[in-house]
Amino acid sequence: MFIDDLNLPEINEWGDQCTNEFFRAMIENKGYYSLEKPGDFLSLVDVKYMAAMNHPGGGRNDIPHRLKRHFVTFNCTIPTEDAIDHIFGTIAKGHFNEKRGFSEPVIELIQKLVPLTRQLWKATKDKMLPTPAKFHYVFNLRDLSRIWLGMIGTQAAVISQPSAAIHLWRHEISRVISDR
């Protein structure tokens, strides 16, 4: 069973996260009592649990230690800025090159757009933090991937001038980031 965003349940006035407490009890008791037939215990057999969550903050809470003890914790940090630029720079170079018919000015511009895209994404991510009311303000590397996926879906005949590349880049930024 996979639970995503394990730390999103709201904390009540007593400091509990009712959903997570139910989940913890279900893991510990290997089942739960039926609401339809009081007294009947529904056993869960051969179930493995996996969960994912972001770091606490920005509308996300920490999970109770009593629940946390049931999981092995892995902390996957975001790559460095240089690594991100290298990854998306390689993708951009692989598509926007002379073998595919792109002009030198377009190729040079695209290489400048790689760090600029990351800087814009990071500024947006830092400014537009998620809250319980605006939970969709979660920006991650998937957003950069979606931007560059749209960018590399082009042909040299369409992107013949740097101005066309700028229009495409602006469109992809608007499509991925501004729509939120």
C-alpha positions in Angstrom: 0.0 0.0 0.0 1.5 3.4 -1.0 0.5 6.5 0.8 1.6 9.8 -0.9 1.9 13.1 1.0 1.8 11.3 4.4 2.4 14.6 6.2 -0.6 16.6 4.7 -3.3 15.7 7.2 -4.2 18.6 9.4 -3.3 18.7 13.1 -6.4 18.9 15.3 -6.7 21.0 18.5 -5.2 18.2 20.6 -2.1 18.0 18.3 -3.1 14.7 16.6 -3.4 13.9 12.9 -6.4 11.6 13.0 -5.8 10.1 9.6 -2.2 9.2 10.5 -3.2 7.8 13.9 -5.7 5.5 12.1 -3.0 4.5 9.7 -0.6 3.8 12.5 -3.1 1.7 14.4 -3.9 -0.3 11.2 -0.2 -1.1 10.8 0.3 -2.1 14.4 -2.9 -4.1 14.7 -2.7 -5.6 11.2 -6.2 -4.6 10.5 -9.1 -2.5 11.8 -12.6 -2.8 13.2 -15.6 -2.6 10.8 -17.9 0.4 11.1 -20.7 -1.5 9.3 -20.6 -4.6 11.7 -19.5 -3.4 15.1 -17.2 -5.9 16.8 -16.0 -7.5 13.5 -12.2 -7.1 13.0 -11.0 -6.9 9.4 -7.5 -8.4 9.2 -5.0 -7.3 6.6 -2.7 -10.1 5.4 0.5 -9.8 3.4 0.4 -6.0 3.1 3.5 -3.9 2.8 3.4 -0.2 3.4 5.3 2.5 1.7 4.9 6.3 2.1 6.3 9.5 0.7 6.3 13.0 2.0 8.1 16.3 1.6 10.0 18.0 4.4 7.8 19.6 7.0 7.0 23.3 6.4 4.9 25.3 4.0 1.6 23.7 5.0 3.1 20.3 5.6 3.4 18.9 9.1 5.8 16.4 10.6 4.4 12.9 11.2 4.1 11.4 14.7 7.1 9.5 15.9 4.8 6.5 16.7 4.0 6.3 13.0 7.5 7.2 11.8 9.0 4.2 13.6 7.3 1.8 11.2 9.3 3.1 8.2 12.8 3.2 6.9 13.6 6.8 6.1 15.4 8.0 3.0 16.1 11.6 2.4 16.4 12.4 -1.3 17.9 15.9 -1.6 17.6 18.0 -4.7 20.7 18.1 -7.0 22.9 21.1 -6.9 22.4 24.0 -9.3 25.4 22.9 -11.3 24.1 19.4 -11.6 20.6 20.6 -12.7 22.2 22.9 -15.3 24.4 20.0 -16.5 21.4 17.6 -16.8 19.1 20.0 -18.7 22.0 21.5 -20.6 22.9 18.1 -22.0 19.2 17.5 -22.9 19.2 20.9 -24.7 22.5 20.3 -26.5 21.2 16.9 -27.6 18.3 18.5 -29.4 19.3 22.0 -30.3 22.4 21.3 -32.5 23.6 21.8 -36.0 23.0 18.2 -37.0 19.3 18.8 -36.4 19.4 22.0 -38.5 19.3 24.6 -35.8 21.2 27.8 -36.4 24.1 28.9 -34.3 22.3 31.9 -32.7 19.5 29.6 -31.6 21.9 27.1 -30.1 23.7 29.8 -28.2 20.5 31.3 -26.9 19.2 27.9 -25.7 22.4 27.3 -23.7 21.7 30.7 -22.0 18.1 29.6 -21.3 19.2 26.5 -19.3 20.4 28.4 -16.2 17.8 31.1 -16.6 15.0 28.5 -16.6 16.5 27.0 -13.4 16.8 30.4 -11.8 13.2 31.3 -12.6 12.0 27.9 -11.4 13.9 28.3 -8.1 12.7 31.9 -7.5 9.1 30.7 -8.1 9.6 27.7 -5.8 11.0 29.9 -3.1 8.3 32.6 -3.3 5.2 30.5 -3.9 5.3 28.1 -0.9 2.5 25.6 -0.5 -0.1 26.1 2.2 -3.1 23.9 3.1 -5.3 26.3 0.9 -2.7 26.4 -1.9 -1.3 22.8 -1.8 -0.8 22.9 -5.6 2.2 25.3 -5.1 4.6 22.4 -5.0 7.4 22.9 -7.5 9.9 20.2 -8.1 12.3 18.9 -10.8 9.3 17.5 -12.7 8.4 21.1 -13.6 11.8 21.7 -15.2 11.4 18.4 -17.1 8.0 19.5 -18.4 9.4 22.8 -19.6 12.3 21.2 -21.4 10.1 18.4 -22.8 8.0 21.1 -24.5 11.2 22.8 -25.7 12.7 19.8 -27.3 9.5 18.9 -29.1 10.3 21.4 -31.8 11.9 21.3 -35.3 14.5 23.5 -36.7 12.1 24.7 -39.5 9.9 26.2 -36.8 12.6 27.6 -34.5 14.8 29.2 -37.1 15.4 32.5 -35.2 16.3 33.3 -31.6 13.0 35.2 -31.3 11.0 32.1 -32.0 13.0 30.2 -29.4 12.2 33.0 -26.8 8.5 32.8 -27.7 8.5 29.0 -27.3 10.4 29.3 -24.0 8.0 31.9 -22.7 5.1 29.7 -23.7 6.5 26.7 -21.9 7.2 28.7 -18.7 3.7 30.0 -18.8 2.2 26.6 -19.4 4.1 24.9 -16.6 4.6 27.5 -14.0 2.1 30.4 -14.5 -0.9 28.1 -14.8 -0.7 27.5 -11.0 
